[in-house]
Amino acid sequence: MGIDLEELYKDLHAHPELSFQEVRTAGIVAGHLDGLGLQVHRNFGKTGVVGVLRNGEGPVVMLRADMDALPVKEATGLDYASTAMGVDHQGLEVPVMHACGHDVHVTCLIGAVAELVRTQQEWHGTLIAIFQPAEEFGGGADTMVKDGLYDRIPKPEVVLGQHVAPVPAGWFGLRSGVAMASADSLNITLHGRGGHGSRPETTVDPVLMAAAATVRLQGVVAREIAASDSAVVTVGQLHAGTKNNIIPETATLGLSIRSFSEPTREKVLAAVERIVRSEAAASGAAREPDFNYEERFPLTVNDDAAAQRADAAFREKFGAGQVIDPGPVSGSEDVGMLATAAGAPLVFWFLGGIEPHYAKEFAESGRLPEDVPSNHSPYFAPVIQPTLTLGTEALVTAAREFLA
């Protein structure tokens, strides 16, 4: 009996789980892999699942999907929309949604494994299907590696994966070299001296300190990074105080930093720390700021030779006009950690997931209407077909390119 991928997708979409909490999803994945005859390893890196299919002598090829969802309240209005709630890593109850399409990734990989099992007389080698937890948290791949991933399964000779994106279904984005930015999430606590709002001269105001630092940080990219390089510094959070007439003791800033080379990354991070420390010193802060790094994603870099092979296979399968070079994407991924730890090349591509009727506009301008929801939006909902079919075929095509 075949697997109904559309029903599987709807079920996963309606039951999302936060990072390192993907217990139900992992159980479904393990059940399908077991039913397909793979050797199944459960609870890798807390909730990760790995399936291994040995099919004679030949290359070892890894296909990867991520499983976790986001703390987003779904607003799509779909009949299979999520109403799930969860508890995040800070202990807060939050709504949960597959707002980044990881349910698509899981469904397509299960479909690809089923097809490769069905046609295993046509290829030789070892297939590894890895279902990774906590990509959104930035630690899932690293956690699996540190949990002894490559001590218990064969090391892959190539790592392959995809990410659904807000481009028309039927299109694929693939490039050699740097494909996605590195990312650093940084929380900064600034320390002042609290007091009454009517007597600011007796205090050191951390709100002013945080505001001055926020403005000054906008100059890092504009004035310290060369025009030929790229980086993003975003202050996404500023928290301070409890009452209008109280100057608080502390203020916190939440930053997201993205870059496309390691030297640029180091330069930006050093500039951020320098500026914040200087603003604190200029304000007469009670003590040095605290810097707490959370999610950290490396650059996602596609191997040139492997990416060219996959690109050629995609063009033959889907048509040359359906495969584009999207340029370096400012989003981030941790899939590269799986390849780096194995010493293997990586090929990671983008899978179109919105309505195909946008194809003509996209082909002519390379752009889409601004109201088309993108990843992490509460309205993001990939069109089921042909996304699932094409995503499954892409994984099979790439795997067959590298298997004997």
N, C-alpha and C positions, 0 to 999 in steps of 0.2 A: 504494500500500500504506500502510495506517495505521500509526501508531506504537503499539506495545504499551507503554502507560504503566506498567503494573504491573511488567513485566519490566525496564523502564528504571529504575524506582524501586529494585527489589531490587538491581540491578547497582550503582547509585550508592551505596546503603546499604552494600553489601559492600566497596566500594572508596573509603572516605573519604580526603580529603587535607587537610592542615593549611593554615592561612592563607598565601597567596602561593605555595602549592605545588600548586594545583589544576590540574595539567597534564593529567592523564588526563580529569578532568571537563570541562575547557575544550575538549579535543579532541572529546569526545562531543557537547557542546553545539554547537560550530561545525559539526560534521558534519550534525547535524539541521537547523540553520538554513540551511546551504547547500543541503541537499536540499529544503527548503521554498521555495527561491527567494529568500531574503533576501540583501541585501548584507551580508557578514560582515566585521567588524573583529576581529582577534585580538590578543592580547598587550597589551590596554589595561590600564595600571596593573599591569604584570607578567603576570598570568594572566587578566585580564578579557576577556569576549567581548561584542560588541554586534552585534545584527542589526537592519537597517533595511529596512522594506518601504514603499515609496512607492506609494500607491494613489490618485492623483489629488489634486486640491486639497482642503484641509480641515485640521483641527487636527492637531497633532503630539502623540502620546500615548506616554508611556514606561511600560513594565511592567518591574518589577525583581525579580530573585531573587538571593540570595546563595548561594555555592557551598561555603564552607569548613566543615570539621569541627573537632572538639575533641580535646584530649589526654585522652581518657577510655577506659577498658577496658570494652568492651561486656559486659553480663551478662544480656541478654535471652533467650538460649537459642534465638533464631530460627534457622531453617535458612539464612537469608541474613545472619546476624550478621557484623559485621566482626571480623577477626583481624589487621587491618592494624597496622603499626608505622610510626612516622615520626620525624623529627628536628625538635625544636622550635627556636624562635628563639634559645634559649640553648645549642643544640648537644646537648641531651639526647635520648636515644632514648625515645620514649613510645608507648603504645598510642593508636590513633586511632579515633574513632567519630562518626557523625552523631547526636550526642546532643541537637541543637537543632532537627533537622528541616529542615535546609537542602536535603537530598535531596528532600524533599517540594516545597520551593519551586522547585527546578530542574525537576523533573518536571512540575509543574503549569504552569509558564510555557511549557515546550516544547509541552505539550498545548494551551495557550491559543493559542500562535502557529499551531499546525497548524489549529485551528478557525477562526481569523481569516483565514488564508490560504484555507481551503476556502470561506469565505463572503464573500470580499472584494468580490463584486458587490453586497453589501448595505451597504457602508460606504465612506466616502471619507476620505482623510487620510494621515498617515504614522504607521506603527507602529514604535516602537523597543523592542526586547527587550534588556535589559541584564542580564548575568550577572556579578555583582560578586564579586571575591575578598575574602577577609580581613575579613568583617564582625566575626568574633569578636575579631580583633586590633585592631579599632577604626580602621583606616586605609585600608580598601579603597576606599570611596567617594571619599575625599579624594585618594587616589593616582590614581584614574582621572581625576578632574577636573584634577589637576595635570599629568597626562600628555596634556592637550590634548583631553579628551573632546569638549567643545563647539566645538572648532575643526574637528573632523572629522565630526561628525554634527549634525543639526539640533537646536536647543534645544527641549526639550519644553514644551508649554503646560500639562501636568499630569503629575505623577509618581505612579504607582500601585504598591502592593505589599502583600504579606500575610505573616503569620507564623503557622505552625501552633502551636497552644497546647493545654494539657491541659484542654480542655472538650469535651463530646460532639460528634462529627462531625454536621454539620447545623446547628450554631450558628455565628454570626459575631459578633464584637465590633468595633464601630466607634463612634468618638466624634469630635466637633469639638473643636478646641483641643488642649491638651497631652494627648498619648496615651501617651507613655513618658518616663521620667526621663532627665535628663542623668547621665553617669557619668564619674568620674575614678578611675583606678587610680594609686596613689601608693606608691612604695617609699622608705622613710626609713632612712638609716644613722646610727646614734648612735655617737659616738666616746668611748671611755673610755681607761683605762690598765690594761693587763693585768698579771697577776701570779699568785702562788701563792694557792690557795684558803685556806691557813692564815693568811695575812697580808692580809686585805682592807683594812686600814688603809693599806697602801702602794699601793692601786689606786684607780681610779675605775670602779666596776662598771657596765658598760653593760647588763647583764641587769636589774639593779634599775631602772636608768633607763628601759629599755624597758617593764618591767612597770608602773612608775608612770605612764608616759605612756599605756599601754593602758587602765588604769583611768580615768585622768582624761579620756581622749577620749570615754568613754561619756557624759560630761556635756554634750557639745556640743549634741546634739539635745535632750536632756532639759531643759537649762537655758539654752540660748542661742537656740533656734528657737521661734518662736511656735506655739501649738497649732493655729492656722489654717494653718500651713505644714507641709510634710513634707520629711523628709530621712532618710537612713540613713548611718551611719558604722560600717563593719565593719572590724575588724582581723582579717584572714584568715590572716596569717602572722607568726610571730615566730621568728627564727633567731639563735642565738648559741652560741658555744663548741664545743669538741671533746672535752673531758674533764671529769669531775666536779670535779677539784681544781685546775682552771685557770680563773681569771677572764679572759675574753677581752678583746681590744682593742675589738671592735665588736659591735653587735647591730643587726639589721635588722627593720623592721616593714613589712608589706604591707597597704595599706589600700584599701578600695573605698568610694567616696563617691557617693551618689545624691541628687538633688534635683529639684524640679519647677518652679523658677523661677531665672532668672539671679541675682537679688539673693540668694536663699537659697544658691545654689551658691557665690557669692563669699564670703558670710559664713561658711559652713562651712569652706571651704578656708583662709581667713584664721585661723579659730579653731584648726584643726588645726596649722598652722605655728606659731602663737603658743604653744600648749600644749607642743608638742614642744621648741621652743627654750627655753621656760621650765624644763621638767623637766631639760634638759641643763645649763642654767645653774645650777639649784639643786643639781645633783649635782657641779658643778665639772668638767664635761666638758672633755676635752683641746682640743676645738674644736667649732665649730658643726655641727649635724646637716646631712647632705646630703639634699635632696629631689629625687627623680627621678620625674617624671610619665611614665607610659606610655600605656595606652589612654585616650582622652578622647572621649566621645560627647556630642554636643549634645542638647538637648531634641528630641524628636520631636513636632512640632506639625502637626496636620491643619488645613488651610484650612477655614474654616466653610462657605462656600458650596459648595465642591467636595465636602466630606464629606457635606453634606446631599443633594447630587445622588446620590452613590454609595449612601447609606443608602436613599433612596427606590427606587433601582433594585434593590437587594438585597431589600428588603421585597416588591417586586412579583415578583421572581424566586423567592425562597425562602420567602416567607411572613413577615408582620409579626412573628410570635412568635419567629422564629428569629434576629432581629437585636437585639442588646442593646448598651447602653452599658456597657463594662467598668470605667469610671472610669480615672483615670490609672494606668498600670501601672509598677511600679518597675524593670522590666527596661529595657534601653537598646538603641538602634539607631543606625546611621549613615546610613540611607537619606535622612534629611533633608538631608544635604550635597548630594545630587544635585539636589534641588529648589531649595535655596538658591542654588547656583551657577548655575542656569538662570533664577532669578527666577520660578520656577513654583510653583503650589500643590501640596501633598502630600496624598495620601489613603492611609493605611496602616491595615490592619485585621487582626483575628485570625481564624484559621480553626480551627474545632474539629477535633481529631484523635484523640480517644479513642473507645472503643466507644460506639455510640449507646444501649446499654441503660442508660447513666447519665443519659439525657436527663430522665426523670421526676424523679429526685432533684435534678438540677441546676435544673430549672424551678421546683421547689417551694422549694428552700432557697438557690439560688445558690451552693452549695458542692458539693464532691466528697469522697469518702472520702480520708483522709490518706495511704493507701497507693497512691493513683494516682500513678504516676511523672510528674514534670514535666520540663521542658527542663533539660538538662545532667545529668540522672540517667543512670547506666549502664543503667537499665532503661527509659529513654524509647524507645518504639516506637509511633509513630502507627499506628492501624489503616489498612490500605491503602485499603479501600473502606468507606464512600463518600468518604473524605478526598480522594483524588486527583481523583475526578470533580467533587466540589463545589468544590475549590480551583481546578480548571481553569475551571469555569463561573463562579466569582466573578471571575476575572481577565478572562474574556471579557465578562461582564456590565458590569464597570466600564469596560473599554476601549470597548465599544459606546456606553456612556452619553456618552462625551466625544468619540468620533469622529463625523464627519458622516454 
